[in-house]
Amino acid sequence: MKIRLLLLLFASLRGAYAVNFTDCFMNFRIHANQTLNASGLVDAHGGNITNTSSEILQAVGFTYDACLSQCGSGTQQPTWANTSQQFSAWLLPYLALISQLPFGARHRVDNLMSAILTVGSPVLAGYSMILTILNARWISRRFENVSFPNSKYAVRILISLQQTPLKITNEDSLLSSLIVLPENDDWWPKIADFLDYTLTWSIASATSIVWVTVAYLLTVVGSLMDVNANLNSSGQGAGSIWLWLIPIVIGWLQLSPKCDYVRITRAMENADAMAFVATHHGVMKASDLSEKRAISIDFTPEQSSSPDESLTPPIYNYARAIPWSRSAEDVLNAFQMASNNSRMHRPVRMGDIWKNAGGRNIIEPSNRSGDPSEVNAYCRLPRYAAPRYGVRNPWASGIFFRMFVASLLPIALQWATTGAAVLVVYFTPTVGLGCRSLGYIIYGVLATIVWAMLVTSSIISHYTYSYSGISSWSPFFSITMRLASVLSKLLRWGGKCLAIVNAIWAVTASMLQFADVYNNCYCNSSVLGRGVQHAYDIVVTDTLDLGITEAAWWGALALACSTSLGFVFLMSLLTDLVRT
């Protein structure tokens, strides 16, 4: 019984592909010529045909209603040769290029999710990348006017730790001691060297990028040389909508993020033994006092504003950028205050006289020694550590402006490639909004929504986390914070679920076109854009003037390629201050 049901199901599925629209239209046109009844036939512009034999034989399509009545609602049967050729030419190279994205997470499932997020929302991937660069440029410029020992190493360390949940604390004078004490002069260059590794261009990555680029250009030129061939299943739209992947991969290779969980944790562990702290009993090793460190990375999700903050793949920088900026500015402020004091020739120990035996630009070690209260005062760190001073601002300076700027280019890249794909299928006869163009628009819209949801979640989660340790708020404010925390979680979960759906849809939409699933009366007639009454299906394209279609395809190629090249060019310009 089950075998019979499977056979019946298989037969019904094959029946859905039993339509041959060319034969169906020809038979309809022959019958119309015999009866001199041109009702339902249209010309190249969708106009009605007069009831004359010469006009009927010049008809190239029929109305949507005539298509349904003559051919049914089925889909034309695809050919495996065409489907496999389109898939291998337009989609397969991009799927292979995904492997060149930076990963490095502790668990494989997190690496998989980072790839899904990238495909599900190219806007989010580009946003995380640009914001990483802008934050690096921001902290580099802010440190340019700091003249205190180890400040140059501090910049390198902070930039290298953008892919980690960076934690800063001055408990037990840890941070002020790390900055001020001369005993810590070995700590800064050592950890900077430990983190100084690059995951940049390799033969595999370069070959993958060249392969995808050449495959795209060759297939596009081939389709433009013969626009009429496989008009409804041409993969140029699919190739354009995936083109964002090339500049994203190139951008990450240029940036070379430090996202290897094993190497980062090993570097921090190696540096732990070299940190010293000022105590009332003299200078001691920090490891002899406690497990706490001035600069540390905490991969425990419970200790972060968002669980995504503890995941090292760089696409999660959207969740880390705000807390990282705040922590980096804390270190910057401490260095700036120490630098200002040294310029005024003020030693750390109260009552001492500034010693300058080594020259004008040399700060003698004796000027940098003191007890915990003195090193804290030298950096003025208690300003945000002591409760009587109030709660510090949870937002780093200029962070929202950088977030805004970081959003512009990725959105432009997303919608340039999506728009190019829409242009290709929109101006393919029958001209108008149809199933193919709607599928690409859905992908672009969902990708943008995912980005908006996850970025909003990061803002709310950081805000609630910043005030989570305070118990003196009013009941109304406490309830508001709890509701905001719930909203942040819902946005994060919803955004990830939507990204999974959109990543699957990105592949599915391309495969539907390659497999001729869209090749039916409804989709070919552009019913979505024209409406049922004005929709028509152009079947015979041999005699059509496809000049508009060809121009649109060239325009789509120029739009997608110019935006992608512009993205890569701007990335190259922005990375000049990013120290690796």
Protein Blocks (a to p, Z undefined) as FASTA:
>chain_A
ZZmmmmmmmmmmmmmmmpcfklmmmmmmmmmmmnopaghiacfkopacdfbfklmmmpcb
dcfklmmmmnojadcdddfklmmmmmmmmmmmmmmmmmmpcehiabfklmmmmmmmmmmm
mmlmmmmmmmmmmmmmmmmmmmmmpccehklmmmmmmmmmmmpccdddfehhlmmmmmmp
mklmmmmmmmmmmmmccddddfklmmmmmmmmmmmmmmmmmmmmmmmgokllccklmmmm
mmmmmmmmmmmmmnopafbfklmmmmmmmmmmmpccddfebccdfklmmmcdfbdcdfbf
klpmbfklmpmblklmmmmmmmmmmmmmmmmmmmmmmmmmmmnopafbghiacdffkojk
lccfklmgccfklmmmmnommmmmpmklopadfbdghklmmmmmmmmmmmmmmmmmmmmm
mmmmmmpccedddfklmmmmmmmmmmmmmmmmmmmmmmmmmmmmmmmmpckbcfklmmmm
mmmmmmmmmmmmmmmmmmmmmmmmmmmmmmmmmnommmcfklmnommmnojmlgccdfbl
mlpccklmmmmmmmmmmmmmmmmmmmmmmmmmmmmmmcZZ
